[in-house]
């Protein structure tokens, strides 16, 4: 409440102890018929903050999904790495002869 801040009074003193002042303040605001510049500015800020929060929530969901995918990939790569290390550590490497492609005559 800007009124309490301007008066140097704690907000709860105005809103809880002096209800007559609070009610009068709001009544005067309604009489004017239009919101103050500060109220308009604050309402715009609230809209922007809600949009930011929504975008942050969307991004958070995407990041969590990405994290799960990355954990699965790391686990898969760890398993493959372990298998390759075991193959390298096995005694006597196995050499396989690959079939050769037929050569044209004259080679």
N, C-alpha and C positions, 0 to 999 in steps of 0.2 A: 504494500500500500504506500504509494508515493506521498500521500497526505501525512501519514505518520512519520515518514522519513523527513519530510520538509519541516514538520513541527518538532523534530528531535524527540519524539515520543516512541517508546517501544511499540511495535506493531500490535502485540497482544493487549496492551493497555487500551488501544483504540478499539480493537475489534471485540474485546471481551468485557471490559469495564465500562466503556463509554459507548454503549450501543446507540444512544441518542445521536451522538456525533457521527457515527458511522452511517446510520440511517439517513441523517440529514445530508451527508456528503453524497450518498448514492441518489437521493431524491433530486439534489441539485444537478447531478449528472444527467438524470433522465429528463429534467426540464430543458436542458440544453438541446436534447434531441439527437445529438451526434457525439460520437466518441472523441476523446481528446487525441491530439497527435501522438502522445506517448502510448495510448492504448492501441491506436492503429499500428504503430511501429511494433509494439509488443506482439500483437496478433499475427502480423506478418512474420515475425521472428519465430513464433510458435509453429506456424505452418512450415517454415523452412526446416526447423529442428525435427518436426515429425517426419518430413520427407527424408532427411538425413538418417534418422533412426531406422526408417523402413529400408533404405538402401544398405545400411550397416547390417541389419538383420539378414537381408538377402545374401550379402557378401559372406557373412558368418556361416550360413548354411552351405554355401558353395565351398568355402575353405574347409569346413568339416568333412565334406564329401571328398575333396581333394586329398585331405590328410589320410582318410581311410584307404583311398586308392594307392597312395604312396606307401603306406605301411604294407599293403599286400605285395606291391612290387619289390620292396626291400626284402621282405620275407622270401619271395620267390628267387631273387638274385642271391640271397644268402645260401639258400638250399642248393642252387646250381653251382655256386662257388665251392661249397663243401664237397659236392660230388666230383667236381673237376680236380680238386686237391687230392681227393682219395684216389682218383684214377692216376694222377701223376705219382703218387706215393707207392702205387702197386708195383711189386717186383716184376722185372722183365717186361719192357714195353712190347706191346703187340703191334706188329707191323702187318698191315693189310695191303695186298696187292690190288690195285684198282684196275679194272678192265681198261685196256687201251682201245682207242678208236682205230677203226681200220684205216690203213694208210693207202693213198692212191698208188697204183702201180708206178714203179720207177723210183721210189724213195729208197 
